[in-house]
Amino acid sequence: MTDAGTIPEDKPVDALTGAHTSDLLSKFDPLIAERDALLATGVRDPFAIVMEKVLSPTEAIINGKPTILLGTYNYMGMTFDPDVIEAGRQALTDFGSGTTGSRVLNGTYAPHKDVEDALKEFYGTSSAMVFSTGYQANLGIISTLAGKGDYIILDADSHASIYDGCWLGNAEIVRFRHNSVEDLDKRLGRLPKDAGKLVVLEGVYSMFGDVAPLPEMVAVAKKHGAMILCDEAHGMGFFGEHGRGVYEQMGVEDDIDFVVGTFSKSVGTVGGFCVSNHPKFEVLRLVCRPYVFTASLPPSVVATAATSIRKLMQAGNKRGKLWDNSRRLHKGLKDLGFKLGTEDAQSAIIAVILPDQEQAVGMWQSLLELGLYVNMARPPATPAGTFLLRCSLCAEHRDEQVAEIIGMFEAAGKRVGCIPG
């Protein structure tokens, strides 16, 4: 026990005043202890992988070893497209390395307008607004649309950027059960009829790779007078006739008010955006804080994005190949006896569910040793008690690579005891 006037030895003390300084990081001590105990078993840190060299959209050198990439979200394999690389190189020469300013000040160059034009062409909308990241797109649009006194109704499994957008805008947050049309209807029905309401949906949910029942949810939202925002981060490029996303494939384009997406998945670079046909949309450039108060993307980045987006308009063969890869891997893993996040292949994401963290880390480590990189996910990124390996297919994965991946999962699964040996 410590005397009342004595400062505990493990508490920091200010060198000048002698006053006790509270450690604001102490709340993370349980997580630090858990991580230290995990690494003490000899496994590598699943969240600290360094890619020493990237050889292609599907291969890299990790720890000195050639490794197949199955956890990069590079769905359409655009990162090494020669036209995309040349566009970035030319913009770097013409405009320099960065803008050093906000889009509303000195940070709008010709390539920024061009990428917004490319988005309007791709989505067939009247307006497009580009952010520095996909996270900022959700943070900015959601917090600006719905503020104090408004309601945001969102799926309980929504991405962190969606939740953070809700909190930044100070709106009332109402969650409904994941992909439950009935629960969405019930919760909307409890809200004041005249209140501002924004329903936020995702075309593809990134943890399990499952798809939202958008037609039914859109009908419910419209019945209750709500506006709708759909996040197509993981649907852009390969869902729908034009690759616009799940909302296009399911035929609800005319009913979605705002579509948010990212350049860091199918487009193959970095940045975020929102597209819309709302007649007042352009005012958001003046009132959206994460847009106004941050530096704009380097011209070389938006130039690569514009070129990639225009090429994705003609990427029907790539979309077909990606779907073939996804279905083949899903069937192969299911036949081996792995528990998967969906009954069939619903997207380019395939989640392999493990019973606990020990087996999840063991599988991840074994796969890496065999030459395969996947993402390991755990709470709070996943629901409580859920541990999984998330596989992201690419249109550039060759047939022999998919076969090799299935073989690696079989070997690792038997080694760790996830499937019968």
Buried (B, 14 or more C-beta within 10 A) or exposed (E): EEEEEEBEEEEEEEEEEEEEEEEEEEEEEEEEEEEEEBEEEEBBEBEEBEBEEBEEBBBBBBEEEEBBBBBBBBBBBBBBBEEBBEBBEBBBEEBEEBBEEBBBEEBBBEBBBBBBBBBBBBBEBEBBBBBBBBBBBBBBBBBBBBEEEBBBBBBEBBBEBBBBBBEBBEBBBBBBBBBBBEBBBEBBEEBEEEEBBBBBBBBBBBBBBBBBBBBBBBEBBBEBEBBBBBBBBBBBBBBBEBBBBBBBBBEBBEBBBBBBBBBBBBBBBBBBBBBBBBEEBEEBBEEBBBBBEBBBBBBBBBBBBBBBBBBBEEBEEBBEBBBBBBBBBBEBBBEBEBBBBBEEBBBBBBBBBBEEBBBBBBBBBBBBBBBBBBBBBBEEBBEEEBBBBBBBBBBBBEEEBBEBBBBBBBBBBBBBEBBEE
